[in-house]
Amino acid sequence: MEKPDKKIVTASVSDVGQSLSKDQSSRAKRYFISMMVRTLCFILAVITPSPFRWIALLGAVVLPYVAVVVANAGRESIRDKSTIYTNKQKQIES
């Protein structure tokens, strides 16, 4: 019985993503920008005429959900599940 072909890769320091503090900072920045756009949508909903008012109001209602999803998308980078990390030691076959 043959084993399925799996890609063998050695781990490298350069494979590590950005630091946790940088990741959190960039996600907080994206969330802040999204909330500023939402605030602008509320202001536009007050000062614009009827057809544009409803579009701006829809943006103000939908943006919080989108902002949370985008801000929380981040560190869970699951790569190819068939990758095996090895330290290149030889094994005794049975």
Buried (B, 14 or more C-beta within 10 A) or exposed (E): EEEEEEEEEEEEEEEEEEEEEEEEEEBEEBBEEBBEBBEBBBEBBEEBEEEEBEEBBEBBEEBEEEBEEBBEEBEEEEEEEEEEEEEEEEEEEE
